[in-house]
């Protein structure tokens, strides 16, 4: 049982699958739905901090020396004034859409690139994860019920 839970948490931490892969995996492994959702949400949200601070550290140590990177980052962050109105809800939407390459990884990278506030970014990403978890759970549970009824 512990190995199955670890596998679900590990899947939720991965960049492409995130909880979009972890929740269906948990269902297929026969784990309790509540446990699947809780572990997937917690693991998926916790990856925010290593990504955000890792990007910050990597930029401050290495990338700030490269003129090309500095110029493009300044150019991207100048567009922040257009994003300030929709940044919070935009991040929620990017994280909540249950498709590959959307989720916490993408949302966190965008928040860092645009220089958005850390606390607001974290809160909006948490909201997006909760919405995505609900959507994926309902889809996974629905598919599971349909398969069960046709057996």
N, CA, C and O atoms as a GROMACS GRO file, in nm:
protein
  604
    1UNK      N    1   0.083  -0.120   0.000
    1UNK     CA    2   0.000   0.000   0.000
    1UNK      C    3   0.086   0.126   0.000
    1UNK      O    4   0.058   0.221  -0.072
    2UNK      N    5   0.192   0.125   0.081
    2UNK     CA    6   0.280   0.241   0.089
    2UNK      C    7   0.351   0.266  -0.044
    2UNK      O    8   0.372   0.381  -0.082
    3UNK      N    9   0.388   0.158  -0.114
    3UNK     CA   10   0.451   0.173  -0.245
    3UNK      C   11   0.356   0.237  -0.345
    3UNK      O   12   0.398   0.319  -0.427
    4UNK      N   13   0.229   0.200  -0.338
    4UNK     CA   14   0.129   0.258  -0.428
    4UNK      C   15   0.110   0.407  -0.400
    4UNK      O   16   0.100   0.487  -0.493
    5UNK      N   17   0.106   0.444  -0.274
    5UNK     CA   18   0.091   0.586  -0.237
    5UNK      C   19   0.213   0.667  -0.280
    5UNK      O   20   0.201   0.780  -0.327
    6UNK      N   21   0.331   0.608  -0.264
    6UNK     CA   22   0.454   0.674  -0.308
    6UNK      C   23   0.453   0.695  -0.459
    6UNK      O   24   0.494   0.801  -0.508
    7UNK      N   25   0.405   0.596  -0.533
    7UNK     CA   26   0.397   0.606  -0.678
    7UNK      C   27   0.300   0.718  -0.720
    7UNK      O   28   0.327   0.791  -0.815
    8UNK      N   29   0.188   0.729  -0.650
    8UNK     CA   30   0.091   0.836  -0.678
    8UNK      C   31   0.155   0.973  -0.650
    8UNK      O   32   0.142   1.065  -0.730
    9UNK      N   33   0.223   0.986  -0.535
    9UNK     CA   34   0.287   1.113  -0.500
    9UNK      C   35   0.396   1.148  -0.601
    9UNK      O   36   0.408   1.264  -0.641
   10UNK      N   37   0.475   1.050  -0.641
   10UNK     CA   38   0.582   1.074  -0.737
   10UNK      C   39   0.526   1.119  -0.872
   10UNK      O   40   0.583   1.207  -0.938
   11UNK      N   41   0.417   1.059  -0.913
   11UNK     CA   42   0.352   1.098  -1.038
   11UNK      C   43   0.299   1.241  -1.030
   11UNK      O   44   0.306   1.316  -1.127
   12UNK      N   45   0.247   1.279  -0.914
   12UNK     CA   46   0.196   1.416  -0.895
   12UNK      C   47   0.308   1.519  -0.898
   12UNK      O   48   0.283   1.636  -0.928
   13UNK      N   49   0.431   1.478  -0.867
   13UNK     CA   50   0.545   1.570  -0.868
   13UNK      C   51   0.605   1.590  -1.007
   13UNK      O   52   0.675   1.688  -1.030
   14UNK      N   53   0.578   1.499  -1.098
   14UNK     CA   54   0.641   1.504  -1.231
   14UNK      C   55   0.582   1.615  -1.316
   14UNK      O   56   0.463   1.646  -1.305
   15UNK      N   57   0.665   1.675  -1.402
   15UNK     CA   58   0.622   1.793  -1.476
   15UNK      C   59   0.507   1.774  -1.574
   15UNK      O   60   0.422   1.863  -1.584
   16UNK      N   61   0.500   1.666  -1.646
   16UNK     CA   62   0.395   1.654  -1.746
   16UNK      C   63   0.268   1.592  -1.687
   16UNK      O   64   0.158   1.638  -1.716
   17UNK      N   65   0.283   1.490  -1.606
   17UNK     CA   66   0.164   1.420  -1.555
   17UNK      C   67   0.098   1.497  -1.441
   17UNK      O   68  -0.024   1.515  -1.442
   18UNK      N   69   0.175   1.540  -1.344
   18UNK     CA   70   0.123   1.608  -1.225
   18UNK      C   71   0.004   1.531  -1.170
   18UNK      O   72   0.002   1.408  -1.176
   19UNK      N   73  -0.096   1.599  -1.116
   19UNK     CA   74  -0.208   1.525  -1.059
   19UNK      C   75  -0.302   1.473  -1.166
   19UNK      O   76  -0.388   1.389  -1.139
   20UNK      N   77  -0.286   1.523  -1.288
   20UNK     CA   78  -0.366   1.473  -1.399
   20UNK      C   79  -0.335   1.327  -1.429
   20UNK      O   80  -0.420   1.255  -1.482
   21UNK      N   81  -0.215   1.284  -1.395
   21UNK     CA   82  -0.178   1.144  -1.410
   21UNK      C   83  -0.186   1.069  -1.279
   21UNK      O   84  -0.212   0.948  -1.278
   22UNK      N   85  -0.165   1.139  -1.169
   22UNK     CA   86  -0.161   1.073  -1.038
   22UNK      C   87  -0.298   1.022  -0.995
   22UNK      O   88  -0.310   0.912  -0.941
   23UNK      N   89  -0.401   1.101  -1.018
   23UNK     CA   90  -0.535   1.060  -0.974
   23UNK      C   91  -0.584   0.937  -1.051
   23UNK      O   92  -0.630   0.842  -0.988
   24UNK      N   93  -0.577   0.937  -1.186
   24UNK     CA   94  -0.618   0.814  -1.255
   24UNK      C   95  -0.531   0.693  -1.218
   24UNK      O   96  -0.580   0.580  -1.210
   25UNK      N   97  -0.402   0.717  -1.195
   25UNK     CA   98  -0.314   0.608  -1.153
   25UNK      C   99  -0.360   0.551  -1.019
   25UNK      O  100  -0.366   0.429  -1.003
   26UNK      N  101  -0.392   0.637  -0.926
   26UNK     CA  102  -0.441   0.592  -0.796
   26UNK      C  103  -0.569   0.511  -0.807
   26UNK      O  104  -0.586   0.410  -0.739
   27UNK      N  105  -0.660   0.556  -0.895
   27UNK     CA  106  -0.783   0.480  -0.916
   27UNK      C  107  -0.751   0.341  -0.973
   27UNK      O  108  -0.809   0.241  -0.931
   28UNK      N  109  -0.658   0.338  -1.068
   28UNK     CA  110  -0.624   0.208  -1.129
   28UNK      C  111  -0.554   0.115  -1.031
   28UNK      O  112  -0.561  -0.007  -1.045
   29UNK      N  113  -0.487   0.172  -0.931
   29UNK     CA  114  -0.419   0.090  -0.831
   29UNK      C  115  -0.512   0.048  -0.717
   29UNK      O  116  -0.472  -0.029  -0.629
   30UNK      N  117  -0.635   0.097  -0.718
   30UNK     CA  118  -0.733   0.056  -0.619
   30UNK      C  119  -0.719   0.125  -0.484
   30UNK      O  120  -0.760   0.069  -0.382
   31UNK      N  121  -0.663   0.243  -0.482
   31UNK     CA  122  -0.646   0.318  -0.358
   31UNK      C  123  -0.775   0.396  -0.331
   31UNK      O  124  -0.849   0.429  -0.424
   32UNK      N  125  -0.801   0.425  -0.206
   32UNK     CA  126  -0.917   0.503  -0.165
   32UNK      C  127  -0.918   0.639  -0.237
   32UNK      O  128  -0.816   0.708  -0.237
   33UNK      N  129  -1.030   0.678  -0.298
   33UNK     CA  130  -1.037   0.806  -0.370
   33UNK      C  131  -0.997   0.927  -0.287
   33UNK      O  132  -0.930   1.017  -0.337
   34UNK      N  133  -1.037   0.931  -0.162
   34UNK     CA  134  -1.002   1.045  -0.077
   34UNK      C  135  -0.851   1.052  -0.056
   34UNK      O  136  -0.792   1.159  -0.061
   35UNK      N  137  -0.791   0.939  -0.033
   35UNK     CA  138  -0.646   0.932  -0.013
   35UNK      C  139  -0.572   0.972  -0.140
   35UNK      O  140  -0.471   1.042  -0.135
   36UNK      N  141  -0.621   0.927  -0.253
   36UNK     CA  142  -0.560   0.962  -0.383
   36UNK      C  143  -0.559   1.113  -0.402
   36UNK      O  144  -0.456   1.173  -0.432
   37UNK      N  145  -0.675   1.173  -0.383
   37UNK     CA  146  -0.690   1.317  -0.407
   37UNK      C  147  -0.603   1.396  -0.309
   37UNK      O  148  -0.536   1.491  -0.350
   38UNK      N  149  -0.605   1.360  -0.183
   38UNK     CA  150  -0.524   1.433  -0.083
   38UNK      C  151  -0.375   1.425  -0.114
   38UNK      O  152  -0.306   1.527  -0.112
   39UNK      N  153  -0.326   1.307  -0.141
   39UNK     CA  154  -0.183   1.290  -0.170
   39UNK      C  155  -0.146   1.363  -0.298
   39UNK      O  156  -0.041   1.428  -0.305
   40UNK      N  157  -0.230   1.353  -0.399
   40UNK     CA  158  -0.201   1.420  -0.527
   40UNK      C  159  -0.197   1.571  -0.511
   40UNK      O  160  -0.108   1.637  -0.564
   41UNK      N  161  -0.294   1.626  -0.438
   41UNK     CA  162  -0.299   1.772  -0.419
   41UNK      C  163  -0.178   1.819  -0.340
   41UNK      O  164  -0.112   1.915  -0.380
   42UNK      N  165  -0.148   1.754  -0.230
   42UNK     CA  166  -0.036   1.796  -0.146
   42UNK      C  167   0.096   1.788  -0.221
   42UNK      O  168   0.175   1.882  -0.219
   43UNK      N  169   0.121   1.676  -0.288
   43UNK     CA  170   0.246   1.660  -0.362
   43UNK      C  171   0.256   1.762  -0.474
   43UNK      O  172   0.362   1.820  -0.497
   44UNK      N  173   0.145   1.783  -0.544
   44UNK     CA  174   0.146   1.876  -0.657
   44UNK      C  175   0.168   2.020  -0.612
   44UNK      O  176   0.239   2.094  -0.679
   45UNK      N  177   0.110   2.059  -0.501
   45UNK     CA  178   0.127   2.196  -0.451
   45UNK      C  179   0.269   2.217  -0.397
   45UNK      O  180   0.328   2.323  -0.417
   46UNK      N  181   0.323   2.118  -0.330
   46UNK     CA  182   0.456   2.134  -0.269
   46UNK      C  183   0.568   2.153  -0.370
   46UNK      O  184   0.674   2.204  -0.335
   47UNK      N  185   0.546   2.112  -0.494
   47UNK     CA  186   0.652   2.128  -0.595
   47UNK      C  187   0.670   2.276  -0.633
   47UNK      O  188   0.770   2.312  -0.695
   48UNK      N  189   0.574   2.360  -0.596
   48UNK     CA  190   0.582   2.504  -0.625
   48UNK      C  191   0.712   2.564  -0.570
   48UNK      O  192   0.781   2.637  -0.641
   49UNK      N  193   0.743   2.534  -0.445
   49UNK     CA  194   0.857   2.599  -0.379
   49UNK      C  195   0.992   2.563  -0.440
   49UNK      O  196   1.072   2.654  -0.465
   50UNK      N  197   1.022   2.436  -0.465
   50UNK     CA  198   1.151   2.407  -0.529
   50UNK      C  199   1.164   2.468  -0.668
   50UNK      O  200   1.272   2.511  -0.707
   51UNK      N  201   1.054   2.472  -0.743
   51UNK     CA  202   1.061   2.531  -0.877
   51UNK      C  203   1.087   2.681  -0.868
   51UNK      O  204   1.179   2.732  -0.931
   52UNK      N  205   1.007   2.750  -0.790
   52UNK     CA  206   1.016   2.896  -0.780
   52UNK      C  207   1.153   2.940  -0.728
   52UNK      O  208   1.221   3.024  -0.789
   53UNK      N  209   1.192   2.883  -0.615
   53UNK     CA  210   1.319   2.925  -0.556
   53UNK      C  211   1.439   2.869  -0.632
   53UNK      O  212   1.547   2.928  -0.631
   54UNK      N  213   1.420   2.755  -0.698
   54UNK     CA  214   1.525   2.701  -0.783
   54UNK      C  215   1.552   2.791  -0.902
   54UNK      O  216   1.667   2.815  -0.938
   55UNK      N  217   1.445   2.840  -0.964
   55UNK     CA  218   1.461   2.935  -1.075
   55UNK      C  219   1.530   3.063  -1.029
   55UNK      O  220   1.619   3.116  -1.096
   56UNK      N  221   1.488   3.111  -0.915
   56UNK     CA  222   1.545   3.233  -0.860
   56UNK      C  223   1.695   3.215  -0.832
   56UNK      O  224   1.776   3.300  -0.867
   57UNK      N  225   1.729   3.104  -0.768
   57UNK     CA  226   1.868   3.075  -0.736
   57UNK      C  227   1.952   3.056  -0.862
   57UNK      O  228   2.062   3.111  -0.873
   58UNK      N  229   1.900   2.979  -0.957
   58UNK     CA  230   1.972   2.953  -1.081
   58UNK      C  231   1.994   3.082  -1.159
   58UNK      O  232   2.102   3.104  -1.215
   59UNK      N  233   1.893   3.168  -1.162
   59UNK     CA  234   1.908   3.297  -1.232
   59UNK      C  235   2.011   3.384  -1.161
   59UNK      O  236   2.100   3.441  -1.225
   60UNK      N  237   2.000   3.395  -1.029
   60UNK     CA  238   2.092   3.482  -0.954
   60UNK      C  239   2.236   3.432  -0.956
   60UNK      O  240   2.329   3.512  -0.944
   61UNK      N  241   2.254   3.302  -0.971
   61UNK     CA  242   2.390   3.248  -0.971
   61UNK      C  243   2.454   3.247  -1.109
   61UNK      O  244   2.573   3.274  -1.122
   62UNK      N  245   2.375   3.216  -1.211
   62UNK     CA  246   2.435   3.194  -1.342
   62UNK      C  247   2.378   3.281  -1.454
   62UNK      O  248   2.453   3.343  -1.528
   63UNK      N  249   2.248   3.286  -1.466
   63UNK     CA  250   2.186   3.346  -1.584
   63UNK      C  251   2.192   3.498  -1.588
   63UNK      O  252   2.188   3.556  -1.696
   64UNK      N  253   2.200   3.562  -1.472
   64UNK     CA  254   2.199   3.709  -1.474
   64UNK      C  255   2.323   3.765  -1.545
   64UNK      O  256   2.322   3.881  -1.587
   65UNK      N  257   2.427   3.685  -1.559
   65UNK     CA  258   2.549   3.729  -1.626
   65UNK      C  259   2.535   3.734  -1.778
   65UNK      O  260   2.612   3.802  -1.846
   66UNK      N  261   2.436   3.664  -1.831
   66UNK     CA  262   2.418   3.655  -1.975
   66UNK      C  263   2.327   3.769  -2.022
   66UNK      O  264   2.211   3.779  -1.980
   67UNK      N  265   2.381   3.853  -2.106
   67UNK     CA  266   2.310   3.973  -2.152
   67UNK      C  267   2.178   3.938  -2.222
   67UNK      O  268   2.077   4.005  -2.202
   68UNK      N  269   2.180   3.834  -2.304
   68UNK     CA  270   2.061   3.791  -2.376
   68UNK      C  271   1.948   3.756  -2.280
   68UNK      O  272   1.832   3.793  -2.302
   69UNK      N  273   1.980   3.686  -2.173
   69UNK     CA  274   1.880   3.645  -2.074
   69UNK      C  275   1.826   3.768  -2.001
   69UNK      O  276   1.706   3.781  -1.981
   70UNK      N  277   1.916   3.857  -1.960
   70UNK     CA  278   1.874   3.979  -1.890
   70UNK      C  279   1.778   4.061  -1.976
   70UNK      O  280   1.674   4.106  -1.928
   71UNK      N  281   1.813   4.080  -2.101
   71UNK     CA  282   1.733   4.161  -2.192
   71UNK      C  283   1.593   4.101  -2.210
   71UNK      O  284   1.493   4.171  -2.202
   72UNK      N  285   1.588   3.971  -2.233
   72UNK     CA  286   1.459   3.907  -2.255
   72UNK      C  287   1.375   3.902  -2.128
   72UNK      O  288   1.253   3.917  -2.135
   73UNK      N  289   1.437   3.881  -2.014
   73UNK     CA  290   1.362   3.879  -1.888
   73UNK      C  291   1.305   4.018  -1.858
   73UNK      O  292   1.191   4.030  -1.812
   74UNK      N  293   1.383   4.121  -1.883
   74UNK     CA  294   1.331   4.258  -1.863
   74UNK      C  295   1.214   4.285  -1.958
   74UNK      O  296   1.116   4.348  -1.919
   75UNK      N  297   1.226   4.239  -2.081
   75UNK     CA  298   1.121   4.259  -2.181
   75UNK      C  299   0.993   4.186  -2.139
   75UNK      O  300   0.883   4.239  -2.153
   76UNK      N  301   1.008   4.065  -2.088
   76UNK     CA  302   0.893   3.987  -2.042
   76UNK      C  303   0.829   4.056  -1.922
   76UNK      O  304   0.706   4.067  -1.915
   77UNK      N  305   0.910   4.100  -1.828
   77UNK     CA  306   0.855   4.160  -1.705
   77UNK      C  307   0.794   4.298  -1.729
   77UNK      O  308   0.716   4.344  -1.646
   78UNK      N  309   0.828   4.364  -1.840
   78UNK     CA  310   0.764   4.490  -1.873
   78UNK      C  311   0.616   4.469  -1.904
   78UNK      O  312   0.535   4.560  -1.886
   79UNK      N  313   0.582   4.351  -1.950
   79UNK     CA  314   0.443   4.320  -1.983
   79UNK      C  315   0.361   4.292  -1.859
   79UNK      O  316   0.241   4.264  -1.868
   80UNK      N  317   0.423   4.298  -1.743
   80UNK     CA  318   0.355   4.270  -1.617
   80UNK      C  319   0.235   4.362  -1.596
   80UNK      O  320   0.135   4.321  -1.538
   81UNK      N  321   0.245   4.487  -1.642
   81UNK     CA  322   0.134   4.580  -1.623
   81UNK      C  323   0.008   4.532  -1.692
   81UNK      O  324  -0.103   4.562  -1.647
   82UNK      N  325   0.022   4.458  -1.803
   82UNK     CA  326  -0.094   4.404  -1.871
   82UNK      C  327  -0.150   4.281  -1.798
   82UNK      O  328  -0.268   4.249  -1.809
   83UNK      N  329  -0.064   4.216  -1.725
   83UNK     CA  330  -0.100   4.091  -1.660
   83UNK      C  331  -0.150   4.113  -1.518
   83UNK      O  332  -0.220   4.028  -1.464
   84UNK      N  333  -0.116   4.224  -1.456
   84UNK     CA  334  -0.156   4.249  -1.318
   84UNK      C  335  -0.306   4.233  -1.295
   84UNK      O  336  -0.348   4.182  -1.192
   85UNK      N  337  -0.385   4.277  -1.391
   85UNK     CA  338  -0.531   4.267  -1.375
   85UNK      C  339  -0.580   4.123  -1.379
   85UNK      O  340  -0.676   4.088  -1.310
   86UNK      N  341  -0.515   4.041  -1.458
   86UNK     CA  342  -0.563   3.905  -1.479
   86UNK      C  343  -0.465   3.799  -1.430
   86UNK      O  344  -0.490   3.680  -1.445
   87UNK      N  345  -0.354   3.841  -1.374
   87UNK     CA  346  -0.250   3.746  -1.334
   87UNK      C  347  -0.297   3.641  -1.237
   87UNK      O  348  -0.267   3.522  -1.254
   88UNK      N  349  -0.371   3.681  -1.135
   88UNK     CA  350  -0.420   3.588  -1.034
   88UNK      C  351  -0.512   3.484  -1.097
   88UNK      O  352  -0.493   3.364  -1.078
   89UNK      N  353  -0.612   3.532  -1.172
   89UNK     CA  354  -0.708   3.440  -1.234
   89UNK      C  355  -0.647   3.367  -1.353
   89UNK      O  356  -0.686   3.254  -1.384
   90UNK      N  357  -0.553   3.431  -1.419
   90UNK     CA  358  -0.483   3.366  -1.530
   90UNK      C  359  -0.403   3.246  -1.483
   90UNK      O  360  -0.403   3.140  -1.547
   91UNK      N  361  -0.334   3.262  -1.370
   91UNK     CA  362  -0.260   3.149  -1.314
   91UNK      C  363  -0.353   3.038  -1.270
   91UNK      O  364  -0.324   2.920  -1.290
   92UNK      N  365  -0.466   3.074  -1.211
   92UNK     CA  366  -0.564   2.972  -1.172
   92UNK      C  367  -0.606   2.893  -1.295
   92UNK      O  368  -0.610   2.770  -1.292
   93UNK      N  369  -0.637   2.963  -1.403
   93UNK     CA  370  -0.684   2.898  -1.526
   93UNK      C  371  -0.576   2.808  -1.585
   93UNK      O  372  -0.605   2.696  -1.627
   94UNK      N  373  -0.451   2.857  -1.590
   94UNK     CA  374  -0.342   2.778  -1.647
   94UNK      C  375  -0.320   2.650  -1.567
   94UNK      O  376  -0.293   2.544  -1.624
   95UNK      N  377  -0.330   2.659  -1.437
   95UNK     CA  378  -0.307   2.542  -1.352
   95UNK      C  379  -0.429   2.450  -1.352
   95UNK      O  380  -0.413   2.329  -1.344
   96UNK      N  381  -0.548   2.506  -1.361
   96UNK     CA  382  -0.670   2.426  -1.349
   96UNK      C  383  -0.704   2.344  -1.473
   96UNK      O  384  -0.770   2.241  -1.462
   97UNK      N  385  -0.659   2.387  -1.589
   97UNK     CA  386  -0.691   2.314  -1.712
   97UNK      C  387  -0.616   2.181  -1.710
   97UNK      O  388  -0.493   2.179  -1.708
   98UNK      N  389  -0.689   2.070  -1.710
   98UNK     CA  390  -0.623   1.940  -1.700
   98UNK      C  391  -0.569   1.888  -1.832
   98UNK      O  392  -0.618   1.789  -1.886
   99UNK      N  393  -0.468   1.956  -1.884
   99UNK     CA  394  -0.401   1.913  -2.006
   99UNK      C  395  -0.251   1.903  -1.980
   99UNK      O  396  -0.201   1.963  -1.885
  100UNK      N  397  -0.180   1.827  -2.062
  100UNK     CA  398  -0.034   1.824  -2.046
  100UNK      C  399   0.026   1.964  -2.068
  100UNK      O  400  -0.027   2.042  -2.148
  101UNK      N  401   0.131   1.993  -2.000
  101UNK     CA  402   0.203   2.120  -2.007
  101UNK      C  403   0.124   2.237  -1.949
  101UNK      O  404   0.158   2.353  -1.972
  102UNK      N  405   0.019   2.208  -1.875
  102UNK     CA  406  -0.046   2.309  -1.792
  102UNK      C  407  -0.042   2.252  -1.652
  102UNK      O  408  -0.048   2.130  -1.634
  103UNK      N  409  -0.031   2.336  -1.555
  103UNK     CA  410  -0.027   2.286  -1.418
  103UNK      C  411   0.068   2.369  -1.334
  103UNK      O  412   0.102   2.482  -1.368
  104UNK      N  413   0.110   2.311  -1.223
  104UNK     CA  414   0.193   2.383  -1.126
  104UNK      C  415   0.328   2.420  -1.187
  104UNK      O  416   0.377   2.531  -1.166
  105UNK      N  417   0.389   2.328  -1.261
  105UNK     CA  418   0.519   2.358  -1.319
  105UNK      C  419   0.511   2.480  -1.412
  105UNK      O  420   0.589   2.574  -1.398
  106UNK      N  421   0.417   2.478  -1.503
  106UNK     CA  422   0.401   2.589  -1.598
  106UNK      C  423   0.360   2.716  -1.527
  106UNK      O  424   0.414   2.823  -1.554
  107UNK      N  425   0.264   2.706  -1.436
  107UNK     CA  426   0.218   2.823  -1.362
  107UNK      C  427   0.328   2.888  -1.280
  107UNK      O  428   0.339   3.010  -1.275
  108UNK      N  429   0.410   2.806  -1.215
  108UNK     CA  430   0.519   2.859  -1.133
  108UNK      C  431   0.625   2.926  -1.220
  108UNK      O  432   0.676   3.033  -1.185
  109UNK      N  433   0.658   2.864  -1.331
  109UNK     CA  434   0.757   2.923  -1.422
  109UNK      C  435   0.706   3.057  -1.474
  109UNK      O  436   0.781   3.154  -1.481
  110UNK      N  437   0.579   3.062  -1.513
  110UNK     CA  438   0.521   3.189  -1.560
  110UNK      C  439   0.519   3.295  -1.450
  110UNK      O  440   0.549   3.412  -1.475
  111UNK      N  441   0.484   3.255  -1.329
  111UNK     CA  442   0.481   3.350  -1.217
  111UNK      C  443   0.620   3.408  -1.195
  111UNK      O  444   0.635   3.528  -1.172
  112UNK      N  445   0.722   3.324  -1.202
  112UNK     CA  446   0.858   3.372  -1.181
  112UNK      C  447   0.902   3.460  -1.297
  112UNK      O  448   0.959   3.567  -1.276
  113UNK      N  449   0.876   3.416  -1.420
  113UNK     CA  450   0.915   3.495  -1.538
  113UNK      C  451   0.851   3.633  -1.538
  113UNK      O  452   0.916   3.732  -1.573
  114UNK      N  453   0.726   3.640  -1.499
  114UNK     CA  454   0.654   3.767  -1.500
  114UNK      C  455   0.680   3.852  -1.375
  114UNK      O  456   0.638   3.967  -1.368
  115UNK      N  457   0.748   3.793  -1.278
  115UNK     CA  458   0.780   3.866  -1.155
  115UNK      C  459   0.657   3.891  -1.068
  115UNK      O  460   0.648   3.992  -0.999
  116UNK      N  461   0.562   3.798  -1.072
  116UNK     CA  462   0.441   3.813  -0.991
  116UNK      C  463   0.472   3.791  -0.844
  116UNK      O  464   0.571   3.727  -0.809
  117UNK      N  465   0.387   3.844  -0.760
  117UNK     CA  466   0.402   3.833  -0.615
  117UNK      C  467   0.400   3.686  -0.573
  117UNK      O  468   0.315   3.609  -0.618
  118UNK      N  469   0.494   3.648  -0.487
  118UNK     CA  470   0.508   3.508  -0.443
  118UNK      C  471   0.382   3.457  -0.375
  118UNK      O  472   0.333   3.349  -0.408
  119UNK      N  473   0.328   3.533  -0.280
  119UNK     CA  474   0.210   3.487  -0.205
  119UNK      C  475   0.087   3.475  -0.294
  119UNK      O  476   0.014   3.376  -0.287
  120UNK      N  477   0.064   3.575  -0.378
  120UNK     CA  478  -0.051   3.570  -0.469
  120UNK      C  479  -0.037   3.455  -0.568
  120UNK      O  480  -0.134   3.386  -0.599
  121UNK      N  481   0.084   3.436  -0.616
  121UNK     CA  482   0.109   3.326  -0.710
  121UNK      C  483   0.081   3.192  -0.644
  121UNK      O  484   0.017   3.105  -0.703
  122UNK      N  485   0.130   3.175  -0.523
  122UNK     CA  486   0.108   3.049  -0.452
  122UNK      C  487  -0.039   3.023  -0.427
  122UNK      O  488  -0.087   2.911  -0.445
  123UNK      N  489  -0.111   3.126  -0.386
  123UNK     CA  490  -0.255   3.110  -0.360
  123UNK      C  491  -0.330   3.076  -0.488
  123UNK      O  492  -0.417   2.989  -0.488
  124UNK      N  493  -0.298   3.145  -0.597
  124UNK     CA  494  -0.369   3.117  -0.722
  124UNK      C  495  -0.334   2.978  -0.775
  124UNK      O  496  -0.420   2.910  -0.832
  125UNK      N  497  -0.211   2.936  -0.757
  125UNK     CA  498  -0.172   2.802  -0.801
  125UNK      C  499  -0.242   2.696  -0.716
  125UNK      O  500  -0.283   2.592  -0.768
  126UNK      N  501  -0.255   2.721  -0.586
  126UNK     CA  502  -0.329   2.628  -0.499
  126UNK      C  503  -0.475   2.616  -0.542
  126UNK      O  504  -0.530   2.506  -0.546
  127UNK      N  505  -0.537   2.728  -0.575
  127UNK     CA  506  -0.676   2.727  -0.623
  127UNK      C  507  -0.687   2.647  -0.753
  127UNK      O  508  -0.780   2.568  -0.771
  128UNK      N  509  -0.593   2.669  -0.843
  128UNK     CA  510  -0.592   2.596  -0.970
  128UNK      C  511  -0.576   2.446  -0.950
  128UNK      O  512  -0.640   2.366  -1.019
  129UNK      N  513  -0.490   2.407  -0.856
  129UNK     CA  514  -0.470   2.266  -0.827
  129UNK      C  515  -0.598   2.204  -0.773
  129UNK      O  516  -0.634   2.092  -0.811
  130UNK      N  517  -0.667   2.275  -0.685
  130UNK     CA  518  -0.792   2.222  -0.630
  130UNK      C  519  -0.898   2.203  -0.740
  130UNK      O  520  -0.968   2.102  -0.742
  131UNK      N  521  -0.908   2.300  -0.829
  131UNK     CA  522  -1.003   2.289  -0.940
  131UNK      C  523  -0.966   2.172  -1.031
  131UNK      O  524  -1.052   2.093  -1.070
  132UNK      N  525  -0.838   2.162  -1.064
  132UNK     CA  526  -0.792   2.052  -1.150
  132UNK      C  527  -0.817   1.917  -1.084
  132UNK      O  528  -0.856   1.821  -1.151
  133UNK      N  529  -0.796   1.908  -0.953
  133UNK     CA  530  -0.819   1.783  -0.881
  133UNK      C  531  -0.966   1.743  -0.888
  133UNK      O  532  -0.998   1.626  -0.906
  134UNK      N  533  -1.054   1.841  -0.874
  134UNK     CA  534  -1.197   1.812  -0.882
  134UNK      C  535  -1.233   1.762  -1.022
  134UNK      O  536  -1.304   1.662  -1.037
  135UNK      N  537  -1.185   1.832  -1.124
  135UNK     CA  538  -1.216   1.793  -1.263
  135UNK      C  539  -1.163   1.653  -1.294
  135UNK      O  540  -1.236   1.569  -1.346
  136UNK      N  541  -1.037   1.629  -1.261
  136UNK     CA  542  -0.975   1.500  -1.293
  136UNK      C  543  -1.039   1.387  -1.213
  136UNK      O  544  -1.058   1.277  -1.264
  137UNK      N  545  -1.074   1.414  -1.088
  137UNK     CA  546  -1.139   1.311  -1.006
  137UNK      C  547  -1.276   1.275  -1.063
  137UNK      O  548  -1.311   1.158  -1.074
  138UNK      N  549  -1.352   1.377  -1.100
  138UNK     CA  550  -1.485   1.350  -1.158
  138UNK      C  551  -1.474   1.272  -1.289
  138UNK      O  552  -1.550   1.179  -1.313
  139UNK      N  553  -1.379   1.312  -1.373
  139UNK     CA  554  -1.360   1.240  -1.500
  139UNK      C  555  -1.313   1.097  -1.473
  139UNK      O  556  -1.365   1.003  -1.533
  140UNK      N  557  -1.216   1.081  -1.384
  140UNK     CA  558  -1.164   0.946  -1.354
  140UNK      C  559  -1.270   0.859  -1.291
  140UNK      O  560  -1.283   0.741  -1.325
  141UNK      N  561  -1.345   0.914  -1.200
  141UNK     CA  562  -1.450   0.838  -1.133
  141UNK      C  563  -1.560   0.803  -1.232
  141UNK      O  564  -1.614   0.692  -1.229
  142UNK      N  565  -1.594   0.896  -1.319
  142UNK     CA  566  -1.696   0.871  -1.420
  142UNK      C  567  -1.654   0.762  -1.517
  142UNK      O  568  -1.733   0.674  -1.550
  143UNK      N  569  -1.530   0.768  -1.562
  143UNK     CA  570  -1.479   0.665  -1.652
  143UNK      C  571  -1.476   0.530  -1.581
  143UNK      O  572  -1.509   0.428  -1.641
  144UNK      N  573  -1.437   0.531  -1.455
  144UNK     CA  574  -1.434   0.407  -1.378
  144UNK      C  575  -1.572   0.346  -1.362
  144UNK      O  576  -1.588   0.225  -1.371
  145UNK      N  577  -1.673   0.431  -1.339
  145UNK     CA  578  -1.810   0.382  -1.325
  145UNK      C  579  -1.860   0.325  -1.457
  145UNK      O  580  -1.925   0.220  -1.459
  146UNK      N  581  -1.832   0.394  -1.567
  146UNK     CA  582  -1.876   0.345  -1.697
  146UNK      C  583  -1.813   0.210  -1.729
  146UNK      O  584  -1.882   0.120  -1.777
  147UNK      N  585  -1.685   0.195  -1.703
  147UNK     CA  586  -1.619   0.068  -1.729
  147UNK      C  587  -1.676  -0.041  -1.639
  147UNK      O  588  -1.691  -0.156  -1.682
  148UNK      N  589  -1.707  -0.008  -1.516
  148UNK     CA  590  -1.761  -0.105  -1.421
  148UNK      C  591  -1.900  -0.152  -1.466
  148UNK      O  592  -1.933  -0.270  -1.455
  149UNK      N  593  -1.981  -0.057  -1.515
  149UNK     CA  594  -2.118  -0.094  -1.554
  149UNK      C  595  -2.123  -0.183  -1.677
  149UNK      O  596  -2.216  -0.261  -1.693
  150UNK      N  597  -2.022  -0.172  -1.766
  150UNK     CA  598  -2.023  -0.250  -1.889
  150UNK      C  599  -1.956  -0.386  -1.876
  150UNK      O  600  -1.955  -0.463  -1.972
  151UNK      N  601  -1.901  -0.417  -1.759
  151UNK     CA  602  -1.834  -0.546  -1.741
  151UNK      C  603  -1.936  -0.655  -1.719
  151UNK      O  604  -1.898  -0.771  -1.702
   0.00000   0.00000   0.00000
